[in-house]
Amino acid sequence: PFPAIRLLSLRSREPMTTALCRGRWFLFLTLLAFGCGGGDAAVQGTVTLDGAPVESGIVSFIPADKAPAGPTGRASIVKGHYTIPSSGQLKPGLYRVEVQAPRKTGKKIPAGSPAPPGTMVDEEVEAVPEKYNKKSTLQKEVKAGSNAIDLEVTSSGK
């Protein structure tokens, strides 16, 4: 009778060992998928130039630290509003913010290739000073979760 009991007890441990092993793998894969950092961040807000909403453009959040906080987050500005969802674009940290907003000059210029010869388009120039785009000094702290960050820039750069 004892060998039979022993055999049953060994077999009854096997499913428990498999379950523990599966549990450890699940925990490992969950941590791997979500990472060990502070989680993803979402950012939304308004963008104004000289107090007026920016009709269209692009806002970019670029890691400011020497050790990058995460990938760059980028969103379109539509009627003065932008949204960067919490889809892994941004991690908590300090970011340099760039704002780009083209402005039509009122002139027509040749479209260039691949448009047919003679095609004319509206000339556009950057309305936002370099201080807020290519050479931006604007920095914002992004925290885990949802962030409301309004950006007020001026054409004088002051």
N, C-alpha and C positions, 0 to 999 in steps of 0.2 A: 503494500500500500504506500509506503513512503516514496519510492521512485516515481510513482504516478503523481503524487502531490507535488513533488519537486518539479516535474516536467510541466505541470499546469502553472506553477508559480513563475517559471521562467517564461513561459509563453504569455502570461498575463502582464509581465513587465515590458515585453516588446512593444505593444501599442503605446504604452506610457512613454517609453524612450523615443519612439517615433514622433509622438505628439510634442514632447519637449524640444526635439530637434527642429520640428516644423515651426514651433513658436519662436525659437531663437532666430531662424531664418527670416520669419515674418518681421520680427523686431529689427533685424539688421537691414532688411530691404526697405522698411519704413523710414528708418533713420537716413539711409542712403538717398531715398527719394526726396525727403524734405530737408536734408542737410542738417548741419549742426549749428548754422548761423542763426541770426535773430529773426528769420522768416522774411517773407516777401513784403514789399511796401507798395502801396498805391498812392498816386499823387494826382490831385485835380485842383484847378484854380482858374483865375482870370489873368489875362495879360492886357495891360494898358500901355499906350505910348502917348505921353503928354496928356494923360488923364482920359483919353478916348480908347475904347476897346479896339484891339488889333483885329481887323477883319479876317485875315488869313496869314498863316506863317507856320513856323515850326519852333517848338521848344525842346531843348535837349538837356538832360541831366547827365553830366560826365563825372565819374569819381574824381574827387579833388585830392584825396590822400595819395601819397607815394605808393602805398600798398592799396591797390584798388578795392573799393568797397563792394564792387560788383559790376555788372555790365552797364552800359549806357542806356538810359531810358529816353525815348523820343516820342513825341506826339504832335499831331497837327493842331494848330490853333484855328478854331472856327468861331467866328463872331465873338471873339474875346475870351473864349473858354478852351481849356485843354484837359485831357484825362489820360493818365498813364495807369492802366489797370495793374493789379497785383498778379501778373502772370510770369513772374520771374525776371522782368526787366530790371527792377530796382531792388537793392538790398539796403538795409539801414546803413546810414553813413553820411559823410559830408560830400556834397556835390557842387561842382562848378556848373552854373546854369547859363545856357546860350539861348538867345531869342533871335530868330530871323523872321523878318516880315518884309516881303517885297512891296514896293510902291511903284505904280505906273507913273511915268514922266509926262505922258501926253504925246510922246513922239512915236512914230512908227519906224521900225528898223527891219532889214531883211531877215527872214526866218532862218536861213541857212539850211544846210543839209540835215535831214533827208527831205525837207519840204520842196515842192516844185519851185523852180526859179521864178523870181518875181513875187513870191509870197511875203507879205509884210505882217509883222506882229507888233504888239505894244511893247515898248522898251520898259524894262523894270530895273529899279535900283534898290539897294538895301536901305530901308527906312530907319533901321535901328543902328546906332553907333557901334563901332567895334568893341567898345567897352562892355557891351552886353551880348556880343556874339563871338566873332573870331578870337578876340582878346579879352573875353569876359572876365570881369573881376567879381561878378555876382555869385555868391555862394549861399547854399541853403542846406540845412540839416534835414535828412529824411529819416523818419522813425518807422519801425515795423508797424504794419497795419495801414490805416487810411490817413492821409496827410492832406490838408488844405493849404496850398501855397499860392498866394496871389503875387503876381510879378508886375511892378510898376516901374517902367523905364521912361526915360526922356530922350528926345532927339538931340538935346544939347550934351547928353552924357553926364549931367550933374545930378 
